[in-house]
Amino acid sequence: MRAILVAAALAATALTAVPAIAADAAQPAYSTAETSIGDLVANPETKAIFDKYLPGVSDNEQFEMAKAMTLRQVQSYAPDQFTDEALAKIDADLAKLPAKK
């Protein structure tokens, strides 16, 4: 009887772990909400996407101050430049990139 209870508990644990693993796998490697601007511009692939939708921003003299922030955080300071539409396009392109190694 004890073996059956242990087996049932292990099976229940395995079933609840699968959705968590699947949820992690579905998360993009980079995003405007989670990845810092500094990390985005440090990677040539993500920098190309950054510059495609926000041309000239990475060359701005104030850029250094924002490197630790995410694009979503910076959006509150300049919503006319960092629009929801632009950030959605960036997220869409970032989602196409392979996971970080």
N, CA, C and O of each residue as an XYZ file, in Angstrom:
404
protein
N       0.826     -1.199      0.000
C       0.000      0.000      0.000
C       0.864      1.255      0.000
O       0.592      2.224     -0.709
N       1.910      1.209      0.813
C       2.811      2.358      0.906
C       3.455      2.645     -0.439
O       3.599      3.807     -0.818
N       3.845      1.609     -1.165
C       4.470      1.757     -2.479
C       3.508      2.411     -3.463
O       3.924      3.204     -4.308
N       2.234      2.082     -3.357
C       1.237      2.689     -4.243
C       1.110      4.180     -3.961
O       1.011      4.981     -4.891
N       1.112      4.560     -2.684
C       1.025      5.973     -2.313
C       2.246      6.755     -2.795
O       2.113      7.877     -3.286
N       3.416      6.176     -2.660
C       4.647      6.825     -3.125
C       4.608      6.980     -4.644
O       4.963      8.032     -5.176
N       4.184      5.945     -5.325
C       4.095      6.006     -6.785
C       3.089      7.055     -7.222
O       3.336      7.782     -8.184
N       1.964      7.145     -6.537
C       0.948      8.153     -6.865
C       1.482      9.564     -6.618
O       1.235     10.470     -7.413
N       2.202      9.747     -5.536
C       2.775     11.062     -5.232
C       3.809     11.458     -6.277
O       3.853     12.612     -6.702
N       4.637     10.514     -6.692
C       5.633     10.795     -7.724
C       4.969     11.118     -9.062
O       5.413     12.011     -9.783
N       3.919     10.397     -9.383
C       3.207     10.650    -10.637
C       2.566     12.026    -10.612
O       2.596     12.736    -11.617
N       1.990     12.414     -9.489
C       1.365     13.734     -9.368
C       2.403     14.832     -9.487
O       2.150     15.862    -10.113
N       3.562     14.626     -8.897
C       4.642     15.605     -8.990
C       5.117     15.747    -10.424
O       5.362     16.860    -10.889
N       5.246     14.652    -11.119
C       5.702     14.684    -12.509
C       4.693     15.400    -13.388
O       5.077     16.144    -14.290
N       3.427     15.189    -13.142
C       2.398     15.834    -13.949
C       2.353     17.339    -13.723
O       2.079     18.091    -14.658
N       2.614     17.789    -12.508
C       2.590     19.233    -12.247
C       3.870     19.896    -12.722
O       3.864     21.101    -12.969
N       4.955     19.171    -12.860
C       6.216     19.756    -13.312
C       6.228     19.984    -14.815
O       6.912     20.893    -15.285
N       5.508     19.204    -15.569
C       5.511     19.314    -17.025
C       5.038     20.692    -17.491
O       5.715     21.292    -18.326
N       3.907     21.232    -16.998
C       3.494     22.564    -17.444
C       4.523     23.633    -17.108
O       4.705     24.572    -17.883
N       5.196     23.513    -15.976
C       6.200     24.504    -15.615
C       7.366     24.472    -16.594
O       7.873     25.518    -17.000
N       7.784     23.285    -16.967
C       8.877     23.156    -17.927
C       8.438     23.698    -19.278
O       9.200     24.408    -19.935
N       7.240     23.378    -19.696
C       6.736     23.858    -20.978
C       6.605     25.372    -20.978
O       6.877     26.012    -21.994
N       6.195     25.953    -19.861
C       6.066     27.408    -19.778
C       7.428     28.073    -19.921
O       7.548     29.097    -20.593
N       8.461     27.498    -19.293
C       9.804     28.067    -19.417
C      10.303     27.974    -20.854
O      10.952     28.897    -21.347
N      10.008     26.878    -21.521
C      10.468     26.696    -22.886
C       9.798     27.685    -23.831
O      10.373     28.056    -24.855
N       8.590     28.110    -23.495
C       7.850     29.030    -24.358
C       8.304     30.473    -24.195
O       7.982     31.312    -25.037
N       9.032     30.779    -23.148
C       9.489     32.140    -22.905
C      10.577     32.516    -23.902
O      11.498     31.735    -24.140
N      10.476     33.714    -24.491
C      11.535     34.133    -25.416
C      12.845     34.383    -24.669
O      12.850     34.673    -23.473
N      13.926     34.267    -25.382
C      15.241     34.473    -24.784
C      15.466     35.934    -24.414
O      16.163     36.231    -23.444
N      14.879     36.845    -25.182
C      15.046     38.278    -24.963
C      13.673     38.947    -25.022
O      12.778     38.474    -25.722
N      13.512     40.039    -24.294
C      12.258     40.793    -24.372
C      12.489     42.227    -23.922
O      13.467     42.534    -23.240
N      11.575     43.092    -24.318
C      11.674     44.497    -23.934
C      11.341     44.697    -22.460
O      11.677     45.733    -21.886
N      10.690     43.723    -21.847
C      10.309     43.841    -20.443
C      11.327     43.223    -19.493
O      11.422     43.633    -18.336
N      12.090     42.239    -19.972
C      12.991     41.496    -19.085
C      14.481     41.700    -19.366
O      15.297     41.553    -18.456
N      14.847     42.028    -20.578
C      16.256     42.138    -20.953
C      16.703     43.592    -20.862
O      16.034     44.487    -21.379
N      17.827     43.822    -20.209
C      18.323     45.200    -20.091
C      18.761     45.731    -21.460
O      19.137     44.971    -22.353
N      18.701     47.018    -21.590
C      19.140     47.659    -22.829
C      20.615     47.353    -23.077
O      21.024     47.124    -24.215
N      21.396     47.352    -22.024
C      22.817     47.034    -22.152
C      23.042     45.652    -22.745
O      23.914     45.469    -23.594
N      22.249     44.674    -22.294
C      22.362     43.317    -22.844
C      21.909     43.277    -24.300
O      22.500     42.574    -25.120
N      20.857     44.034    -24.618
C      20.373     44.049    -26.003
C      21.416     44.605    -26.961
O      21.596     44.068    -28.054
N      22.101     45.661    -26.573
C      23.075     46.259    -27.491
C      24.434     45.568    -27.452
O      25.274     45.811    -28.318
N      24.658     44.712    -26.458
C      25.927     43.976    -26.378
C      25.952     42.800    -27.349
O      27.023     42.312    -27.707
N      24.790     42.350    -27.769
C      24.669     41.215    -28.681
C      24.396     41.767    -30.085
O      23.432     42.510    -30.269
N      25.216     41.424    -31.070
C      25.022     41.971    -32.424
C      23.639     41.695    -33.027
O      23.082     42.543    -33.723
N      23.092     40.508    -32.756
C      21.765     40.182    -33.307
C      20.667     41.045    -32.691
O      19.808     41.571    -33.399
N      20.701     41.184    -31.373
C      19.659     41.967    -30.715
C      19.874     43.468    -30.930
O      18.911     44.234    -30.970
N      21.123     43.884    -31.065
C      21.400     45.297    -31.345
C      20.843     45.694    -32.708
O      20.329     46.800    -32.872
N      20.941     44.804    -33.676
C      20.393     45.086    -35.006
C      18.884     45.318    -34.929
O      18.353     46.207    -35.595
N      18.202     44.522    -34.120
C      16.765     44.699    -33.940
C      16.489     46.011    -33.215
O      15.600     46.766    -33.608
N      17.240     46.278    -32.171
C      17.113     47.522    -31.398
C      17.249     48.733    -32.320
O      16.417     49.640    -32.302
N      18.307     48.732    -33.119
C      18.578     49.866    -34.014
C      17.571     49.961    -35.164
O      17.309     51.053    -35.667
N      17.015     48.841    -35.575
C      16.025     48.830    -36.653
C      14.784     49.639    -36.255
O      14.262     50.405    -37.066
N      14.315     49.477    -35.032
C      13.090     50.129    -34.593
C      13.325     51.412    -33.800
O      12.424     52.241    -33.665
N      14.530     51.570    -33.281
C      14.872     52.766    -32.516
C      16.185     53.349    -33.032
O      17.172     53.408    -32.299
N      16.195     53.778    -34.289
C      17.446     54.271    -34.879
C      17.996     55.485    -34.134
O      17.260     56.404    -33.774
N      19.289     55.460    -33.917
C      19.973     56.569    -33.269
C      19.959     56.545    -31.754
O      20.721     57.280    -31.126
N      19.118     55.726    -31.151
C      19.016     55.710    -29.691
C      20.313     55.219    -29.054
O      20.767     55.792    -28.064
N      20.908     54.179    -29.603
C      22.133     53.648    -28.994
C      23.321     54.590    -29.169
O      24.356     54.397    -28.532
N      23.187     55.601    -30.020
C      24.251     56.595    -30.202
C      24.020     57.854    -29.366
O      24.875     58.740    -29.330
N      22.879     57.936    -28.699
C      22.532     59.110    -27.900
C      23.470     59.244    -26.705
O      23.855     58.243    -26.100
N      23.839     60.476    -26.364
C      24.767     60.711    -25.251
C      24.183     60.278    -23.902
O      24.945     59.987    -22.980
N      22.877     60.227    -23.763
C      22.241     59.813    -22.504
C      22.038     58.301    -22.421
O      21.542     57.784    -21.421
N      22.418     57.623    -23.457
C      22.206     56.187    -23.543
C      22.861     55.432    -22.393
O      22.271     54.488    -21.867
N      24.050     55.820    -21.996
C      24.784     55.124    -20.928
C      23.968     55.033    -19.643
O      24.047     54.035    -18.927
N      23.188     56.068    -19.349
C      22.399     56.094    -18.116
C      21.290     55.048    -18.123
O      20.833     54.633    -17.059
N      20.859     54.622    -19.280
C      19.714     53.719    -19.390
C      20.101     52.259    -19.608
O      19.219     51.405    -19.696
N      21.377     51.954    -19.698
C      21.798     50.594    -20.034
C      21.317     49.533    -19.042
O      21.094     48.387    -19.433
N      21.158     49.887    -17.792
C      20.719     48.914    -16.794
C      19.206     48.724    -16.798
O      18.694     47.806    -16.158
N      18.500     49.575    -17.504
C      17.042     49.513    -17.548
C      16.567     48.685    -18.739
O      17.334     48.409    -19.661
N      15.300     48.295    -18.710
C      14.701     47.631    -19.863
C      14.023     48.699    -20.724
O      13.812     49.828    -20.281
N      13.692     48.330    -21.940
C      12.984     49.275    -22.812
C      11.614     49.631    -22.235
O      11.168     50.769    -22.376
N      10.953     48.695    -21.601
C       9.645     48.967    -20.976
C       9.798     49.970    -19.836
O       8.913     50.800    -19.631
N      10.888     49.911    -19.100
C      11.124     50.882    -18.030
C      11.394     52.269    -18.603
O      10.895     53.265    -18.079
N      12.170     52.340    -19.661
C      12.503     53.618    -20.283
C      11.268     54.234    -20.943
O      11.170     55.454    -21.072
N      10.346     53.399    -21.351
C       9.136     53.875    -22.022
C       8.389     54.917    -21.191
O       7.801     55.839    -21.756
N       8.398     54.791    -19.882
C       7.679     55.757    -19.044
C       8.303     57.149    -19.096
O       7.628     58.135    -18.798
N       9.574     57.246    -19.467
C      10.255     58.539    -19.573
C      10.093     59.181    -20.950
O      10.148     60.404    -21.079
N       9.893     58.354    -21.976
C       9.762     58.875    -23.345
C       8.748     58.030    -24.122
O       9.118     57.332    -25.066
N       7.474     58.090    -23.730
C       6.473     57.235    -24.378
C       6.249     57.547    -25.857
O       5.797     56.687    -26.612
N       6.565     58.772    -26.268
C       6.409     59.118    -27.679
C       7.489     58.473    -28.545
O       7.266     58.234    -29.732
N       8.634     58.193    -27.976
C       9.727     57.552    -28.720
C       9.680     56.024    -28.563
O       9.905     55.289    -29.525
N       9.392     55.566    -27.367
C       9.343     54.132    -27.068
C       7.873     53.712    -27.003
O       7.347     53.405    -25.933
N       7.232     53.704    -28.153
C       5.795     53.432    -28.226
C       5.495     51.954    -28.012
O       6.366     51.099    -28.177
N       4.249     51.667    -27.642
C       3.831     50.270    -27.504
C       4.023     49.532    -28.825
O       4.443     48.375    -28.841
N       3.716     50.199    -29.923
C       3.848     49.586    -31.245
C       5.304     49.212    -31.541
O       5.581     48.102    -31.996
N       6.228     50.134    -31.284
C       7.648     49.858    -31.545
C       8.159     48.723    -30.661
O       8.880     47.842    -31.130
N       7.785     48.748    -29.384
C       8.254     47.706    -28.472
C       7.638     46.353    -28.822
O       8.290     45.322    -28.660
N       6.401     46.342    -29.295
C       5.775     45.088    -29.728
C       6.513     44.519    -30.939
O       6.718     43.308    -31.025
N       6.909     45.375    -31.866
C       7.662     44.912    -33.036
C       9.030     44.371    -32.623
O       9.496     43.360    -33.149
N       9.657     45.051    -31.686
C      10.956     44.578    -31.178
C      10.781     43.214    -30.530
O      11.552     42.291    -30.796
N       9.757     43.084    -29.668
C       9.505     41.790    -29.016
C       9.247     40.685    -30.039
O       9.720     39.561    -29.871
N       8.506     40.997    -31.089
C       8.212     39.996    -32.124
C       9.495     39.516    -32.798
O       9.665     38.320    -33.034
N      10.402     40.451    -33.108
C      11.671     40.063    -33.733
C      12.578     39.338    -32.748
O      13.261     38.383    -33.118
N      12.587     39.785    -31.497
C      13.418     39.132    -30.475
C      12.963     37.684    -30.242
O      13.785     36.799    -30.002
N      11.659     37.457    -30.315
C      11.111     36.116    -30.088
C      11.579     35.116    -31.142
O      11.529     33.908    -30.910
N      12.022     35.593    -32.268
C      12.500     34.720    -33.348
C      13.930     34.232    -33.118
O      14.383     33.290    -33.768
N      14.626     34.871    -32.200
C      16.026     34.506    -31.945
C      16.112     33.265    -31.062
O      15.225     33.026    -30.243
N      17.168     32.478    -31.221
C      17.335     31.291    -30.381
C      17.626     31.684    -28.926
O      18.043     32.806    -28.640
N      17.400     30.757    -28.046
C      17.620     30.978    -26.618
C      19.075     31.323    -26.330
O      19.984     30.944    -27.068
N      19.267     32.050    -25.240
C      20.621     32.407    -24.797
C      21.370     31.141    -24.417
O      20.783     30.156    -23.968
N      22.682     31.192    -24.609
C      23.507     30.035    -24.224
C      24.369     30.369    -23.057
O      25.131     29.523    -22.591
